[in-house]
Each structure stands twice: as structure tokens, then as C-alpha cells.
């Protein structure tokens, strides 16, 4: 009985480990996807509504010698 109980415990432990790893990877990939989605949403809004954002253009001229 002890050998089968130890084997069952190892299987549960391995399954628990992989479920925790899956949960962690799922959470991290969701967070990265959310950041990317927000980045695209913000840049899309600023590109499509550029006339509504008040800003004054500033030109800077520089020269360099190679």
C-alpha cells in the first residue's frame, strides 16, 4: 500500500506542478498581450485624432560635419 500511495502522491505532485506552471504562463502571456493591445489602442487613437490634440510644431535645425 505504501508504494502505491507514494506513486499516487508523485503523480499528484507532478500534475500540481504543471498546473501551476500553466497558470503562471497563462497569466504572463495575458499581461503581455494586454500591454500590446493598450499600446496599439493608444497609438491608434493619437494617429486618428491628431487634429484634436493641441500641440504646436517645433522645428529644430542642426548641422554636423563628417
N, C-alpha and C positions, 0 to 999 in steps of 0.2 A: 504494500500500500504506500509506503514512503516514497518509493521510486516513481510511481505514477503521479503522486501528489507533487513531487519536485518537478517532474516533466511538465505537468499542467501549469505549475507556477511560472516556469521559464517561458512557456508559450504565452501566458497572460502578460508577463513582463515584457516580452518582445513586442507583443501586439500593442501594449500600452505605450511603449517607446515610440513605435512607428506612428501611432495615432497622435501623439504629442508633437512629433516632427511634422506630420502633415498639417496639423493645426497651426503650427508656427509658420511654416512655409506659406500656407494659405493666407494668413494674416499679413505677412510681409509682402506678398505679391499684390494683395488688395491695397495695401498702403501705397505701394509704388504706383499702381495703376491710378489710384485716386489723385496722387500728386501730378501725374502726367495729364489726366483729364482736366484738372483745375488749371494747369499751365496752358493747355490748348484753349480752354474756355476764356481765360483772361486775355490771352493774345488775340483770340478771335474777336472778342468784344472791343478791344482797343483798335484793331485794324478796321473793323466795320463801323465804328462810331468815332473815328478820328476827328471829324469836324465838331463834335460835341465836347471834346476835351479841350479846355482852354490852355493854350501854350503859345509862346512867342518864339519864332525860329531865331536861332543864333548861329551865325556863321563865323567860323574861326579859320583863318588862313595861316598856314605855316609853310616855311620853306626849309629845305635841308640840302646838304651837299654830300654827294657820294665820293 
